[in-house]
Amino acid sequence: AREEGEIISIGVAPNCRGQGLGTKLLKSVELQCKAAGGQELFLEVAATNYLPIRFYELHSFNIVGRRVGYYSDKVNSKSDALIMRRCLI
């Protein structure tokens, strides 16, 4: 069985963006996951959240699944969740 890690939430304050902090946070999570024996890292992101999707793709995450209508907003529309995975080995 492959050991997995999961990112629940990661973020950088808007006034601190563009300084590489998101990349540093992600690399720290990856290192901690590897140190604990993790071989894969998963996360979930709204399909309409384009900037984070691109960020994760640039850091070798691939879309491996979709949860249709997973997120609901205040006006009763639904957004799919994308499941993204990065192999750590």
All heavy atoms as an XYZ file, in Angstrom:
690
protein
N       0.843     -1.194      0.000
C       0.000      0.000      0.000
C       0.880      1.246      0.000
O       1.891      1.304      0.684
C      -0.906      0.015      1.223
N       0.476      2.209     -0.775
C       1.212      3.469     -0.852
C       0.745      4.391      0.271
O      -0.437      4.501      0.536
C       0.985      4.128     -2.195
C       1.524      3.310     -3.347
C       1.223      3.983     -4.662
N       2.023      5.167     -4.829
C       3.135      5.234     -5.554
N       3.580      4.161     -6.154
N       3.799      6.356     -5.680
N       1.688      5.023      0.923
C       1.359      5.986      1.980
C       1.006      7.321      1.328
O       1.697      7.785      0.428
C       2.529      6.140      2.934
C       2.859      4.878      3.702
C       1.757      4.444      4.654
O       1.055      5.315      5.208
O       1.595      3.236      4.835
N      -0.056      7.936      1.827
C      -0.553      9.177      1.257
C      -0.561     10.305      2.270
O      -0.771     10.083      3.452
C      -2.006      8.999      0.775
C      -2.202      7.922     -0.228
C      -3.675      7.714     -0.555
O      -4.549      8.334      0.099
O      -3.943      6.923     -1.457
N      -0.372     11.514      1.763
C      -0.567     12.724      2.536
C      -1.644     13.549      1.863
O      -1.915     13.368      0.676
N      -2.264     14.443      2.621
C      -3.320     15.280      2.057
C      -3.167     16.709      2.550
O      -2.986     16.947      3.742
C      -4.694     14.746      2.446
C      -5.820     15.551      1.870
C      -7.189     15.014      2.228
O      -7.296     14.081      3.051
O      -8.166     15.547      1.692
N      -3.241     17.633      1.621
C      -3.255     19.055      1.963
C      -4.710     19.451      2.123
O      -5.507     19.326      1.194
C      -2.582     19.903      0.874
C      -1.101     19.553      0.769
C      -2.786     21.394      1.164
C      -0.390     20.243     -0.370
N      -5.070     19.917      3.307
C      -6.437     20.364      3.567
C      -6.584     21.835      3.191
O      -7.546     22.232      2.553
C      -6.820     20.148      5.049
C      -6.698     18.669      5.422
C      -8.219     20.678      5.335
C      -7.601     17.733      4.665
N      -5.622     22.643      3.574
C      -5.702     24.068      3.298
C      -4.305     24.659      3.286
O      -3.474     24.328      4.134
C      -6.550     24.756      4.380
O      -6.643     26.130      4.135
N      -4.056     25.518      2.320
C      -2.795     26.245      2.248
C      -3.125     27.611      1.644
O      -3.976     27.707      0.770
C      -1.747     25.472      1.413
C      -0.371     26.101      1.525
C      -2.161     25.349     -0.032
C       0.733     25.254      0.911
N      -2.521     28.637      2.154
C      -2.821     29.957      1.617
C      -1.796     30.991      2.039
O      -1.075     30.799      3.005
N      -1.770     32.058      1.272
C      -0.881     33.185      1.540
C      -1.745     34.444      1.516
O      -2.582     34.611      0.619
C       0.238     33.268      0.476
C       1.090     34.513      0.672
C       1.103     32.015      0.502
N      -1.570     35.287      2.504
C      -2.333     36.541      2.565
C      -2.134     37.333      1.269
O      -1.023     37.366      0.719
C      -1.880     37.376      3.760
N      -3.199     37.946      0.764
C      -3.103     38.673     -0.513
C      -1.950     39.672     -0.582
O      -1.277     39.771     -1.601
C      -4.454     39.397     -0.612
C      -5.389     38.530      0.156
C      -4.558     37.985      1.308
N      -1.677     40.379      0.510
C      -0.609     41.384      0.482
C       0.790     40.765      0.538
O       1.784     41.479      0.422
C      -0.786     42.402      1.611
C      -0.714     41.769      2.994
O      -1.105     40.617      3.172
N      -0.237     42.519      3.955
N       0.872     39.444      0.705
C       2.172     38.762      0.757
C       2.414     37.875     -0.466
O       3.436     37.198     -0.545
C       2.259     37.912      2.018
S       2.225     38.875      3.537
N       1.488     37.869     -1.400
C       1.621     37.017     -2.585
C       2.695     37.541     -3.520
O       3.062     38.701     -3.479
C       0.275     36.909     -3.299
C      -0.710     36.130     -2.460
C      -2.040     35.964     -3.137
N      -2.944     35.278     -2.203
C      -4.239     35.380     -2.216
N      -4.839     36.121     -3.126
N      -4.969     34.726     -1.332
N       3.193     36.640     -4.359
C       4.206     37.020     -5.336
C       5.612     37.033     -4.781
O       6.539     37.502     -5.436
N       5.806     36.493     -3.572
C       7.126     36.484     -2.939
C       7.686     35.069     -2.784
O       8.700     34.871     -2.127
C       7.036     37.143     -1.564
C       6.540     38.580     -1.607
C       6.326     39.148     -0.216
O       7.041     38.830      0.725
N       5.321     40.001     -0.082
N       6.988     34.085     -3.350
C       7.462     32.709     -3.256
C       7.051     31.989     -1.978
O       7.514     30.871     -1.725
N       6.199     32.612     -1.171
C       5.810     31.998      0.101
C       4.964     30.738     -0.102
O       5.117     29.767      0.633
C       5.067     33.003      0.975
C       5.876     34.224      1.407
C       5.000     35.209      2.157
C       7.052     33.800      2.261
N       4.081     30.749     -1.093
C       3.264     29.576     -1.383
C       4.122     28.380     -1.771
O       3.893     27.264     -1.299
N       5.138     28.634     -2.576
C       6.059     27.574     -2.972
C       6.819     27.043     -1.766
O       6.974     25.827     -1.604
C       7.038     28.090     -4.055
O       6.277     28.447     -5.213
C       8.062     27.039     -4.422
N       7.262     27.932     -0.900
C       7.969     27.500      0.315
C       7.072     26.660      1.212
O       7.503     25.645      1.768
C       8.518     28.706      1.074
C       9.692     29.363      0.386
C      10.184     30.573      1.148
C      11.321     31.230      0.401
N      11.795     32.438      1.058
N       5.816     27.080      1.383
C       4.871     26.315      2.188
C       4.652     24.929      1.592
O       4.673     23.917      2.303
C       3.529     27.045      2.286
C       3.441     28.227      3.223
C       2.141     28.988      2.980
C       3.540     27.778      4.663
N       4.447     24.878      0.288
C       4.202     23.605     -0.379
C       5.408     22.687     -0.264
O       5.269     21.498      0.029
C       3.831     23.845     -1.842
C       3.439     22.618     -2.645
C       2.252     21.903     -2.012
C       3.123     23.013     -4.076
N       6.587     23.210     -0.471
C       7.808     22.393     -0.354
C       7.970     21.863      1.072
O       8.387     20.718      1.270
C       9.048     23.198     -0.759
C       9.085     23.582     -2.214
C       9.159     22.374     -3.109
C       9.134     22.783     -4.563
N       8.908     21.657     -5.459
N       7.631     22.667      2.065
C       7.707     22.226      3.452
C       6.751     21.061      3.707
O       7.115     20.074      4.345
C       7.391     23.396      4.389
O       7.365     22.958      5.722
N       5.529     21.176      3.186
C       4.555     20.094      3.333
C       5.066     18.827      2.649
O       4.977     17.722      3.193
C       3.180     20.514      2.761
C       2.238     19.320      2.663
C       2.562     21.606      3.597
N       5.618     18.976      1.461
C       6.148     17.817      0.727
C       7.268     17.139      1.508
O       7.304     15.909      1.612
C       6.640     18.250     -0.650
C       5.525     18.648     -1.586
C       6.015     19.243     -2.892
O       7.245     19.389     -3.096
O       5.162     19.578     -3.738
N       8.167     17.919      2.068
C       9.276     17.358      2.842
C       8.779     16.628      4.082
O       9.268     15.539      4.416
C      10.270     18.452      3.233
C      11.130     19.010      2.109
C      11.932     20.217      2.599
C      12.067     17.937      1.550
N       7.799     17.210      4.766
C       7.232     16.568      5.956
C       6.526     15.270      5.592
O       6.623     14.272      6.313
C       6.275     17.515      6.666
C       6.981     18.673      7.344
C       6.006     19.620      8.014
O       4.931     19.245      8.429
N       6.405     20.886      8.114
N       5.825     15.270      4.486
C       5.122     14.069      4.029
C       6.130     12.966      3.694
O       5.962     11.818      4.111
C       4.253     14.404      2.815
S       3.179     13.060      2.284
N       7.182     13.315      2.963
C       8.228     12.336      2.631
C       8.889     11.776      3.888
O       9.119     10.579      4.004
C       9.305     12.985      1.755
C       8.949     13.105      0.308
C      10.151     13.696     -0.427
C       9.898     13.899     -1.883
N      11.066     14.459     -2.577
N       9.193     12.657      4.833
C       9.850     12.236      6.077
C       8.990     11.258      6.864
O       9.517     10.409      7.588
C      10.187     13.458      6.940
N       7.665     11.367      6.701
C       6.743     10.462      7.390
C       6.452      9.207      6.566
O       5.595      8.409      6.926
C       5.439     11.200      7.710
N       7.163      9.041      5.456
C       6.979      7.860      4.614
C       5.979      8.035      3.496
O       5.618      7.074      2.819
N       5.522      9.258      3.293
C       4.539      9.517      2.238
C       5.135      9.355      0.855
O       6.267      9.754      0.601
N       4.349      8.759     -0.020
C       4.764      8.559     -1.406
C       3.917      9.376     -2.377
O       4.321      9.593     -3.520
C       4.676      7.076     -1.769
C       5.607      6.230     -0.923
C       5.446      4.749     -1.208
O       4.470      4.308     -1.801
N       6.408      3.977     -0.774
N       2.753      9.809     -1.918
C       1.850     10.604     -2.745
C       1.254     11.709     -1.888
O       1.059     11.531     -0.693
C       0.692      9.754     -3.279
C       1.118      8.624     -4.176
C      -0.079      7.774     -4.564
O      -0.717      7.187     -3.668
O      -0.377      7.722     -5.768
N       0.960     12.826     -2.540
C       0.340     13.949     -1.853
C      -0.901     14.343     -2.640
O      -0.835     14.503     -3.868
C       1.324     15.106     -1.765
C       0.992     16.292     -0.899
C       0.668     15.877      0.531
C       2.137     17.287     -0.896
N      -2.034     14.454     -1.957
C      -3.303     14.788     -2.594
C      -3.831     16.112     -2.071
O      -3.519     16.530     -0.963
C      -4.351     13.705     -2.296
C      -4.118     12.420     -3.023
C      -3.301     11.440     -2.486
C      -4.711     12.185     -4.255
C      -3.075     10.247     -3.156
C      -4.505     10.995     -4.931
C      -3.683     10.024     -4.381
N      -4.670     16.747     -2.877
C      -5.397     17.938     -2.463
C      -6.659     18.045     -3.300
O      -6.818     17.354     -4.305
C      -4.541     19.197     -2.590
C      -4.026     19.577     -3.978
C      -5.018     20.460     -4.711
C      -2.699     20.285     -3.842
N      -7.522     18.922     -2.869
C      -8.791     19.155     -3.549
C      -8.932     20.657     -3.738
O      -8.628     21.436     -2.830
C      -9.877     18.616     -2.637
C     -11.265     18.744     -3.123
C     -12.174     18.150     -2.060
O     -12.244     16.916     -1.940
O     -12.793     18.954     -1.337
N      -9.386     21.059     -4.912
C      -9.530     22.479     -5.223
C     -10.765     22.663     -6.102
O     -11.085     21.795     -6.915
C      -8.252     23.032     -5.899
C      -7.971     22.356     -7.217
C      -8.304     24.536     -6.071
N     -11.464     23.784     -5.925
C     -12.625     24.070     -6.758
C     -12.189     24.220     -8.213
O     -11.183     24.879     -8.514
C     -13.330     25.344     -6.283
N     -12.940     23.621     -9.116
C     -12.610     23.655    -10.546
C     -12.618     25.073    -11.103
O     -12.005     25.334    -12.139
C     -13.579     22.769    -11.325
N     -13.275     25.990    -10.410
C     -13.337     27.392    -10.849
C     -12.229     28.249    -10.224
O     -12.153     29.444    -10.496
C     -14.703     27.995    -10.467
O     -14.910     27.808     -9.065
C     -15.827     27.323    -11.243
N     -11.383     27.647     -9.414
C     -10.316     28.373     -8.714
C      -9.028     28.264     -9.536
O      -8.101     27.537     -9.201
C     -10.149     27.776     -7.310
C      -9.676     28.797     -6.322
O      -9.310     29.904     -6.687
N      -9.652     28.420     -5.053
N      -8.978     29.009    -10.630
C      -7.963     28.832    -11.663
C      -6.529     29.102    -11.213
O      -5.618     28.368    -11.595
C      -8.299     29.688    -12.885
C      -9.674     29.407    -13.428
C     -10.686     30.357    -13.347
C      -9.974     28.170    -13.986
C     -11.954     30.087    -13.824
C     -11.245     27.887    -14.460
C     -12.227     28.850    -14.381
O     -13.485     28.579    -14.838
N      -6.311     30.135    -10.428
C      -4.929     30.446    -10.017
C      -4.309     29.339     -9.170
O      -3.182     28.921     -9.442
C      -4.857     31.798     -9.309
C      -5.066     33.020    -10.202
C      -5.067     34.302     -9.365
C      -3.999     33.093    -11.278
N      -5.012     28.829     -8.152
C      -4.426     27.709     -7.400
C      -4.223     26.459     -8.252
O      -3.217     25.764     -8.099
C      -5.439     27.448     -6.283
C      -6.126     28.748     -6.101
C      -6.208     29.333     -7.479
N      -5.146     26.181     -9.164
C      -4.973     25.014    -10.036
C      -3.679     25.151    -10.821
O      -2.877     24.216    -10.881
C      -6.175     24.847    -10.987
C      -7.421     24.464    -10.200
C      -5.874     23.797    -12.067
C      -8.713     24.558    -10.998
N      -3.449     26.305    -11.400
C      -2.214     26.540    -12.176
C      -0.987     26.435    -11.275
O       0.028     25.859    -11.663
C      -2.282     27.917    -12.853
C      -1.097     28.216    -13.717
C      -1.081     27.314    -14.948
N       0.125     27.591    -15.715
C       0.927     26.647    -16.188
N       0.667     25.380    -16.006
N       1.995     26.969    -16.873
N      -1.071     26.986    -10.070
C       0.034     26.903     -9.114
C       0.395     25.446     -8.845
O       1.559     25.058     -8.901
C      -0.355     27.612     -7.803
C       0.614     27.416     -6.675
C       1.789     28.152     -6.610
C       0.353     26.499     -5.668
C       2.686     27.971     -5.569
C       1.237     26.316     -4.621
C       2.414     27.056     -4.579
N      -0.620     24.628     -8.548
C      -0.346     23.221     -8.245
C       0.163     22.475     -9.472
O       1.050     21.632     -9.363
C      -1.593     22.547     -7.666
C      -1.937     23.053     -6.290
C      -3.170     23.624     -6.024
C      -1.014     22.983     -5.250
C      -3.489     24.096     -4.759
C      -1.319     23.457     -3.981
C      -2.554     24.008     -3.747
O      -2.855     24.484     -2.495
N      -0.358     22.794    -10.650
C       0.154     22.161    -11.870
C       1.629     22.505    -12.085
O       2.417     21.638    -12.482
C      -0.679     22.581    -13.084
C      -2.041     21.942    -13.119
C      -2.921     22.447    -14.249
O      -2.712     23.576    -14.751
O      -3.839     21.710    -14.623
N       2.001     23.734    -11.804
C       3.408     24.141    -11.934
C       4.309     23.405    -10.944
O       5.520     23.327    -11.143
C       3.550     25.655    -11.736
C       3.023     26.523    -12.871
C       3.006     27.989    -12.460
C       3.844     26.317    -14.135
N       3.702     22.865     -9.880
C       4.453     22.118     -8.874
C       4.203     20.613     -8.990
O       4.238     19.888     -7.995
C       4.119     22.648     -7.471
C       4.691     24.006     -7.240
N       4.010     25.163     -7.574
C       5.880     24.413     -6.748
C       4.772     26.206     -7.294
N       5.909     25.777     -6.788
N       3.946     20.164    -10.213
C       3.868     18.737    -10.571
C       2.650     17.995    -10.031
O       2.680     16.773     -9.917
C       5.150     18.007    -10.154
O       6.272     18.602    -10.768
N       1.580     18.703     -9.698
C       0.326     18.044     -9.356
C      -0.463     17.821    -10.638
O      -0.436     18.664    -11.540
C      -0.515     18.901     -8.396
C      -0.086     18.810     -6.960
C       0.995     19.553     -6.499
C      -0.759     17.995     -6.075
C       1.393     19.489     -5.182
C      -0.375     17.918     -4.736
C       0.711     18.660     -4.291
N      -1.149     16.691    -10.714
C      -1.997     16.371    -11.858
C      -3.416     16.129    -11.379
O      -3.626     15.598    -10.286
C      -1.491     15.106    -12.563
C      -0.120     15.310    -13.145
O       0.071     16.159    -13.993
N       0.844     14.546    -12.667
N      -4.373     16.476    -12.206
C      -5.773     16.209    -11.896
C      -6.031     14.721    -12.096
O      -5.762     14.176    -13.162
C      -6.708     17.052    -12.782
C      -6.475     18.549    -12.515
C      -8.167     16.666    -12.552
C      -7.135     19.472    -13.505
N      -6.529     14.067    -11.037
C      -6.775     12.628    -11.097
C      -8.236     12.273    -10.827
O      -8.601     11.096    -10.887
C      -5.856     11.845    -10.129
C      -4.393     11.998    -10.539
C      -6.055     12.293     -8.690
N      -9.059     13.270    -10.534
C     -10.465     12.996    -10.273
C     -11.268     14.272    -10.174
O     -10.724     15.378    -10.148
N     -12.580     14.092    -10.146
C     -13.504     15.225    -10.075
C     -14.702     14.811     -9.234
O     -15.244     13.717     -9.403
C     -13.948     15.611    -11.479
C     -14.958     16.730    -11.537
C     -15.380     17.022    -12.984
N     -14.298     17.616    -13.733
C     -14.149     18.933    -13.942
N     -15.026     19.782    -13.449
N     -13.134     19.392    -14.631
N     -15.116     15.696     -8.342
C     -16.351     15.499     -7.571
C     -17.353     16.515     -8.093
O     -17.244     17.712     -7.814
C     -16.099     15.699     -6.077
C     -15.235     14.617     -5.486
C     -15.158     14.747     -3.975
N     -14.413     13.629     -3.430
C     -13.285     13.730     -2.730
N     -12.769     14.920     -2.473
N     -12.686     12.658     -2.276
N     -18.320     16.043     -8.852
C     -19.288     16.913     -9.517
C     -20.200     17.570     -8.477
O     -20.736     16.906     -7.589
C     -20.113     16.108    -10.538
C     -21.170     16.995    -11.192
C     -19.197     15.503    -11.596
N     -20.340     18.910     -8.580
C     -21.229     19.664     -7.710
C     -20.858     19.632     -6.241
O     -21.704     19.801     -5.376
N     -19.586     19.455     -5.944
C     -19.134     19.272     -4.560
C     -19.263     20.539     -3.716
O     -19.641     20.484     -2.558
C     -17.689     18.786     -4.568
C     -17.158     18.427     -3.211
C     -17.533     17.233     -2.600
C     -16.277     19.256     -2.544
C     -17.039     16.890     -1.348
C     -15.775     18.922     -1.290
C     -16.164     17.736     -0.711
O     -15.681     17.396      0.530
N     -18.917     21.679     -4.305
C     -18.979     22.943     -3.566
C     -20.261     23.690     -3.916
O     -20.658     23.746     -5.064
C     -17.792     23.845     -3.933
C     -16.449     23.308     -3.541
C     -15.566     22.823     -4.497
C     -16.039     23.296     -2.217
C     -14.315     22.339     -4.146
C     -14.796     22.811     -1.860
C     -13.943     22.338     -2.826
O     -12.709     21.861     -2.481
N     -20.887     24.306     -2.917
C     -22.053     25.154     -3.140
C     -21.720     26.561     -2.686
O     -21.060     26.752     -1.672
C     -23.250     24.648     -2.328
O     -23.643     23.381     -2.760
N     -22.190     27.546     -3.458
C     -21.976     28.923     -3.007
C     -23.304     29.509     -2.542
O     -24.320     28.836     -2.507
C     -21.300     29.772     -4.088
C     -22.179     29.965     -5.309
O     -23.398     29.799     -5.207
O     -21.628     30.316     -6.363
N     -23.297     30.766     -2.203
C     -24.464     31.395     -1.579
C     -25.619     31.631     -2.547
O     -26.714     31.945     -2.122
C     -24.035     32.708     -0.929
C     -23.103     32.485      0.236
C     -22.611     33.774      0.829
C     -21.621     33.471      1.946
N     -20.870     34.620      2.349
N     -25.406     31.500     -3.846
C     -26.492     31.730     -4.807
C     -26.977     30.415     -5.421
O     -27.520     30.387     -6.500
C     -26.072     32.725     -5.918
C     -25.876     34.111     -5.344
C     -24.842     32.249     -6.642
N     -26.751     29.319     -4.705
C     -27.242     28.005     -5.085
C     -26.634     27.431     -6.359
O     -27.209     26.545     -6.966
C     -28.775     27.992     -5.207
C     -29.430     28.234     -3.865
O     -28.919     27.804     -2.842
N     -30.549     28.925     -3.873
N     -25.506     27.939     -6.790
C     -24.821     27.281     -7.901
C     -23.801     26.320     -7.308
O     -23.402     26.446     -6.158
C     -24.154     28.305     -8.816
O     -23.118     28.966     -8.145
N     -23.409     25.357     -8.084
C     -22.485     24.344     -7.597
C     -21.229     24.337     -8.454
O     -21.269     24.605     -9.632
C     -23.140     22.971     -7.607
C     -24.315     22.886     -6.650
C     -24.642     21.458     -6.331
C     -25.794     21.373     -5.373
N     -25.412     21.230     -4.009
N     -20.116     24.020     -7.822
C     -18.837     23.942     -8.502
C     -18.231     22.572     -8.233
O     -18.341     22.037     -7.131
C     -17.905     25.044     -7.975
O     -16.624     24.925     -8.547
N     -17.598     22.016     -9.241
C     -16.932     20.730     -9.068
C     -15.650     20.892     -8.263
O     -15.036     21.960     -8.252
C     -16.557     20.131    -10.430
C     -17.769     19.758    -11.266
O     -18.902     19.850    -10.762
O     -17.560     19.378    -12.433
N     -15.267     19.825     -7.592
C     -13.973     19.771     -6.912
C     -13.042     18.926     -7.766
O     -13.429     17.863     -8.265
C     -14.126     19.135     -5.530
N     -11.834     19.412     -7.969
C     -10.816     18.627     -8.662
C      -9.923     17.973     -7.624
O      -9.507     18.614     -6.661
C      -9.972     19.520     -9.570
C     -10.721     20.259    -10.669
C      -9.743     21.124    -11.465
C     -11.457     19.292    -11.578
N      -9.638     16.708     -7.808
C      -8.707     15.989     -6.960
C      -7.368     16.020     -7.690
O      -7.268     15.620     -8.852
C      -9.140     14.517     -6.744
C     -10.604     14.419     -6.342
C      -8.205     13.832     -5.753
C     -10.986     15.189     -5.128
N      -6.348     16.517     -7.002
C      -5.018     16.617     -7.609
C      -4.033     15.774     -6.805
O      -4.148     15.658     -5.591
C      -4.575     18.077     -7.683
C      -5.527     18.935     -8.503
S      -4.939     20.633     -8.771
C      -3.750     20.348    -10.088
N      -3.060     15.213     -7.505
C      -2.085     14.286     -6.904
C      -0.684     14.630     -7.389
O      -0.482     14.977     -8.525
C      -2.423     12.869     -7.311
C      -1.397     11.838     -6.905
C      -1.724     10.500     -7.586
N      -0.641      9.585     -7.437
C       0.339      9.416     -8.316
N       0.374     10.100     -9.421
N       1.293      8.544     -8.084
N       0.274     14.482     -6.474
C       1.682     14.606     -6.826
C       2.408     13.397     -6.252
O       2.279     13.072     -5.064
C       2.304     15.865     -6.236
C       3.769     16.037     -6.644
C       4.344     17.324     -6.084
N       5.620     17.640     -6.654
C       6.791     17.110     -6.277
N       6.821     16.215     -5.304
N       7.917     17.469     -6.858
N       3.153     12.718     -7.099
C       3.980     11.599     -6.652
C       5.244     12.171     -6.017
O       5.875     13.062     -6.576
C       4.327     10.712     -7.844
S       5.270      9.265     -7.391
N       5.604     11.672     -4.844
C       6.767     12.196     -4.120
C       7.999     11.310     -4.260
O       9.050     11.639     -3.724
C       6.413     12.354     -2.632
C       5.273     13.323     -2.325
C       4.951     13.284     -0.828
C       5.625     14.727     -2.758
N       7.871     10.173     -4.931
C       9.029      9.275     -5.062
C       9.518      9.244     -6.496
O       8.859      9.651     -7.407
C       8.705      7.851     -4.588
C       7.491      7.277     -5.333
C       8.465      7.840     -3.094
C       7.246      5.822     -5.055
